[in-house]
Amino acid sequence: MSYKICKKTDGNIILQDTGFIFGIVLASVGAGIMYLSWFNYQDTGEILISFVFLLLGSCFFFPMFKNNRLTIDAENKEVIKTKSWFGITTNKEVVTNRNLSLLEMSGFTSGEFEAFFDSTERTRHHYSLKFYSYPEWNLLIRSFSTMLDIMLFIEQHFDTDLALVIQHKRHKFSAKGLLKNHQKTPLPNDSTVKETGFQELRIASTRGGIIRQCAMPISLTLWAIMTSGFLLYLSALEGFTYIPVAVQYLTAFIFSSGISLLVINNFVPTRLKIDHGSLVVKNSLFGHAKYPLPEVIGVVNVAKITYLITHQGSEQLAYKIPTKYSYAIHSWLLPFLSK
């Protein structure tokens, strides 16, 4: 189970184990079993079997009353990890600012082999925070944005060092620290990452480069148009008159246009542009995000996803492109961050 933020203020962050949600699901199953025991008693009058099912159903309620929490207290500069049953704390561990020497974040994937052979399976992304302290903790975090929020909060209120693991190498959590071996990586200027204008960069949002990225929406758009055309032809051939012809054509147009816009919007290349002291990120047909350059930390590849990280949050730039490109994008961005 992983942690998610359930409450955030200027003075503290409270994270809760997502196993609580799983506990609610089990409790629902337990309620169903208990209902079956009552139904069995009403139907057969057997007390023993009904009582056994009643006890079995009640056991499913126990995980719901287990609660794991992590509280980051900025005022006292403490991180408190608690485990409780039925609201009673059974285990409590405290890490103070003095005992915390390093906070390290990392990410990894699982299920890639199964996803390669089975299209119904999905690659799972996991994120982890490791506290180098006494006691030492290694916590799974629900999402990258949650992990980044925790790192930025601790950077602001604690005196510990921060690190990020990329390809099994530890990097200092700073603009210069995210370089590969403290050296700048030259921009490839190929179909995946290319400088398209003055202080402007185009990034293919998935592996295979811009050619594959364009081929996918074009093929799906053609499929939508051909499907609509075939249905209209079939309707005319069979003399289908229950729906007016004008409505049929309008429905086909809306279907084709909707599918095309949705697909193109998902596969549009990401563009980065430096504009009057801000970094503009455009990764969809509609709208863009703008971050002041002093707020930008850099570009990283975590769990095979390339992120732009800032003090305002994170932005996904690409998926499954090689890590060398994230180093190159960060190197291209670094001179603007140093100004």
WOQUI-V447796 format. One record per backbone hydrogen bond with DSSP energy under -0.5 kcal/mol. NH is the residue of the N-H (numbers start at 0). CO is the residue of the C=O. E is the energy in kcal/mol with one decimal. If there is no record, write none. Layout:
<<NH | CO | E> <NH | CO | E>>
This chain:
<<2 | 139 | -2.4> <3 | 15 | -2.0> <5 | 13 | -2.6> <6 | 13 | -1.6> <8 | 11 | -2.8> <12 | 71 | -1.6> <13 | 6 | -3.0> <14 | 12 | -0.5> <14 | 69 | -3.2> <15 | 3 | -2.7> <16 | 67 | -2.4> <17 | 1 | -3.6> <19 | 16 | -1.6> <20 | 17 | -1.0> <21 | 17 | -1.1> <22 | 18 | -2.1> <23 | 19 | -1.5> <24 | 20 | -1.6> <25 | 21 | -2.2> <26 | 22 | -2.3> <27 | 23 | -1.8> <28 | 24 | -1.8> <29 | 25 | -2.7> <30 | 26 | -2.4> <31 | 27 | -1.7> <32 | 28 | -2.1> <33 | 29 | -2.4> <34 | 30 | -2.0> <35 | 31 | -2.1> <36 | 32 | -1.9> <37 | 33 | -1.9> <38 | 34 | -2.5> <39 | 35 | -2.7> <40 | 36 | -2.1> <41 | 37 | -2.2> <42 | 38 | -1.9> <43 | 39 | -2.9> <44 | 39 | -0.7> <44 | 40 | -1.3> <46 | 44 | -0.6> <49 | 45 | -0.9> <50 | 46 | -2.5> <51 | 47 | -2.2> <52 | 48 | -2.2> <53 | 49 | -1.9> <54 | 50 | -2.3> <55 | 51 | -2.4> <56 | 52 | -2.4> <57 | 53 | -1.9> <58 | 54 | -1.4> <59 | 55 | -0.7> <59 | 56 | -0.8> <60 | 57 | -1.4> <61 | 58 | -1.1> <63 | 60 | -0.8> <64 | 60 | -0.6> <64 | 61 | -1.5> <65 | 62 | -1.3> <66 | 83 | -2.6> <68 | 81 | -2.3> <69 | 14 | -2.4> <70 | 79 | -3.1> <71 | 12 | -3.0> <71 | 69 | -0.5> <72 | 70 | -0.7> <72 | 77 | -3.1> <73 | 10 | -2.9> <73 | 71 | -0.7> <74 | 10 | -0.7> <76 | 72 | -0.7> <77 | 72 | -1.8> <78 | 94 | -2.8> <79 | 70 | -3.1> <80 | 78 | -0.5> <80 | 92 | -2.9> <81 | 68 | -2.6> <81 | 79 | -0.5> <82 | 90 | -2.4> <83 | 66 | -2.2> <84 | 87 | -2.4> <85 | 64 | -2.0> <86 | 64 | -0.6> <87 | 84 | -2.3> <88 | 86 | -0.6> <89 | 82 | -2.8> <90 | 82 | -1.7> <92 | 80 | -2.7> <94 | 78 | -2.8> <96 | 76 | -1.5> <99 | 95 | -1.1> <100 | 98 | -0.9> <100 | 131 | -2.2> <101 | 131 | -1.1> <102 | 160 | -2.2> <103 | 129 | -2.5> <104 | 162 | -2.2> <105 | 127 | -2.2> <107 | 125 | -2.3> <109 | 123 | -2.1> <114 | 110 | -2.1> <115 | 111 | -1.7> <116 | 112 | -1.2> <117 | 113 | -1.7> <120 | 117 | -1.5> <123 | 109 | -2.9> <125 | 107 | -3.2> <126 | 140 | -0.9> <127 | 105 | -2.7> <128 | 138 | -2.8> <129 | 103 | -3.1> <130 | 128 | -0.5> <130 | 136 | -2.6> <131 | 101 | -2.9> <131 | 129 | -0.7> <132 | 130 | -1.4> <136 | 130 | -1.3> <138 | 128 | -2.9> <140 | 126 | -3.3> <141 | 2 | -2.9> <146 | 142 | -1.9> <147 | 143 | -2.6> <148 | 144 | -2.1> <149 | 145 | -1.9> <150 | 146 | -2.1> <151 | 147 | -2.6> <152 | 148 | -2.0> <153 | 149 | -2.4> <154 | 150 | -2.5> <155 | 151 | -1.6> <156 | 152 | -1.7> <157 | 153 | -2.7> <160 | 100 | -1.2> <162 | 102 | -2.3> <163 | 170 | -2.7> <164 | 104 | -2.5> <165 | 163 | -0.6> <165 | 168 | -2.8> <168 | 165 | -1.4> <170 | 163 | -2.6> <171 | 176 | -0.5> <172 | 161 | -2.0> <173 | 171 | -2.3> <177 | 173 | -1.1> <178 | 175 | -1.2> <179 | 182 | -0.8> <180 | 178 | -0.7> <181 | 178 | -0.7> <182 | 179 | -2.1> <185 | 183 | -0.5> <189 | 192 | -1.8> <193 | 201 | -2.3> <195 | 193 | -0.8> <195 | 199 | -0.8> <196 | 199 | -1.1> <198 | 196 | -0.5> <199 | 196 | -1.5> <200 | 271 | -3.0> <201 | 193 | -3.1> <202 | 269 | -3.4> <203 | 191 | -3.1> <206 | 318 | -0.8> <208 | 205 | -0.8> <209 | 190 | -1.6> <211 | 207 | -0.9> <212 | 208 | -1.8> <213 | 209 | -2.0> <214 | 210 | -2.1> <215 | 211 | -1.7> <216 | 212 | -0.9> <217 | 213 | -1.8> <218 | 214 | -2.4> <219 | 215 | -2.2> <220 | 216 | -2.4> <221 | 217 | -2.4> <222 | 218 | -2.0> <223 | 219 | -2.0> <224 | 220 | -2.3> <225 | 221 | -2.7> <226 | 222 | -2.5> <227 | 223 | -2.2> <228 | 224 | -2.6> <229 | 225 | -2.5> <230 | 226 | -2.2> <231 | 227 | -2.2> <232 | 228 | -2.4> <233 | 229 | -2.6> <234 | 230 | -2.2> <235 | 231 | -2.2> <236 | 232 | -2.4> <237 | 233 | -2.2> <238 | 234 | -0.7> <239 | 234 | -2.6> <240 | 238 | -0.7> <247 | 243 | -2.1> <248 | 244 | -2.4> <249 | 245 | -2.2> <250 | 246 | -2.7> <251 | 247 | -2.3> <252 | 248 | -2.4> <253 | 249 | -2.5> <254 | 250 | -2.5> <255 | 251 | -2.6> <256 | 252 | -2.7> <257 | 253 | -2.6> <258 | 254 | -2.4> <259 | 255 | -2.3> <260 | 256 | -2.7> <261 | 257 | -2.3> <262 | 258 | -2.5> <263 | 259 | -2.8> <264 | 260 | -2.4> <265 | 261 | -1.5> <266 | 262 | -1.4> <267 | 263 | -0.7> <269 | 202 | -2.3> <270 | 281 | -2.2> <271 | 200 | -2.6> <272 | 279 | -1.8> <273 | 198 | -2.4> <274 | 272 | -0.6> <274 | 277 | -2.9> <277 | 274 | -0.7> <278 | 290 | -3.5> <279 | 272 | -3.2> <279 | 277 | -0.6> <280 | 278 | -0.5> <280 | 288 | -3.4> <281 | 270 | -2.4> <281 | 279 | -0.5> <282 | 280 | -0.6> <286 | 284 | -0.5> <288 | 280 | -2.9> <290 | 278 | -2.5> <292 | 276 | -2.1> <294 | 291 | -1.9> <295 | 291 | -0.6> <295 | 292 | -1.2> <296 | 308 | -2.4> <297 | 308 | -1.8> <299 | 306 | -2.3> <301 | 299 | -0.6> <301 | 304 | -2.4> <302 | 106 | -0.5> <304 | 301 | -1.5> <305 | 317 | -2.4> <306 | 299 | -3.0> <306 | 304 | -0.6> <307 | 314 | -3.0> <308 | 297 | -2.9> <308 | 306 | -0.6> <309 | 312 | -2.6> <310 | 294 | -2.8> <312 | 309 | -1.0> <314 | 307 | -2.1> <316 | 305 | -3.2> <317 | 305 | -1.3> <318 | 204 | -2.0> <319 | 303 | -3.2> <324 | 321 | -1.5> <325 | 321 | -0.7> <326 | 322 | -1.9> <327 | 323 | -1.8> <328 | 324 | -2.8> <329 | 325 | -2.2> <330 | 326 | -2.2> <331 | 327 | -2.2> <332 | 328 | -1.9> <333 | 329 | -1.9> <334 | 330 | -0.7> <335 | 332 | -1.0> <336 | 332 | -1.2> <336 | 333 | -0.6> <337 | 333 | -1.6>>
